[in-house]
């Protein structure tokens, strides 16, 4: 394995806290404002007059960016794993020996910022959950190993920013801050200053060397009836979906000129539900403003009977095939082609049956069968040893030529009875004993003594023949 000394040397003193899980949870983009000179990408400088500052130009990097990778197959790296040199060595070794070529790294999650920022606004909202030590050496190491660096940024479930900026929060009817079932405050998706904060995080880590931005929690909180009604200052009659589209539209406009894709996680149900979910997500509106959509089509998250499948968690191929084929069909109607859909794969167990390499491989095959090559494995603790047997050694295309109406074709090795189903009740017919045949009665030798009967005369004796 190639040397990791650069990253390890500068991060050896970091605490190994990678086992602490996070709470949660491409189309080729033209770079209109990029020019290539002497093999270097030069991006235009965007003036952010609303924030009263100029954004520095992106750090020049070779034009053959890893962001142009046609096939993206990655793993999720939570904040604690990213802060641990030991864990990062292990994950890089996994990528070196398999088809993994991308890391989705927590850069801003529910706990705050996971790097040392030089942006004043970002620093004010950084949180206190530690940071990745030696970010630049880490990114240099990933580049040396051919690993795409993708920054995961949690947007609207942001209790740190909500605590520090109470005016940015969702409210109740009485004007107080609204809180979810966990007691956490959410920021208001209509608030433009919040949009700018998150996009500034993305711009800053792009300059550090990240190749792609992945927005998470691009949604409103669930409006449970058991909770107070949600009030959104500044909505001004706009729908929830319009707010999400507005943010993603602005993010894409500011990030694409820097040579990176702006992508978004969405609920798996969005691929198959007509219209918008209560959290604001809808396929068609979001598809046009995200370079890649990443539906979380985890089989364990679907209710019984979804897609006509009695127990979705026991049929990973069937669920993923049904969900992603619907996404592909909807994109084709919009004229969207290429690797625009990159599903999340369930690499964890939630209910029966337990998930291992077989279940992960079936999800991969369903993605290939629906016409896509890319995917990301999700394990909340970033532990993938149990699933390594599902990974190929080389990153090669495996997608099929899918068309609407193409039936699923699960591999023969993946077909097995549903071990979680209640076995059928077998009714055993009553046992009818065979008829009893009494044994034959053998009379005792008749001597005539017992009854006084006269025995029959002896047979006549034939004299021997005479000479």
NORURUR-V464443 format. One line per field, one symbol per residue. phi: phi as a letter, one per 40 degrees, with the letter a starting at -180 (. if undefined). A space follows every 50 residues. Layout:
phi = ???
This chain:
phi = .ccbccccdcbcccccbccccccca.ccccbcccbbbfgbcbbccccbcc cgaccccccdbdccccccdcbbbbbcbccccccbdcccdcccccccbbcc babcbcbabcchcbaccbcdccccbcgbbgbccgdcdccccccccgbccb ccbcbccbccccccbdccccbcccgcccbcccgccbccccccccdcdccc dccccccchccabbcbfcacccccccbcccbbdgcfgccccccccdcccc cccccdccgbcbbacacccccbccgccccgcacdccdcbbcabbccccdc cccdgdfgbcbdccbcccccccccccccccccccgcbgccbbccbcbaba gccccacccccccdccccccgbbcabcbbdcfbbdcbccccccbcbcbcb ccbdgcccbccdcccaccccccccccccccccccccbcccccccdccgcc bgccccccccccccccc
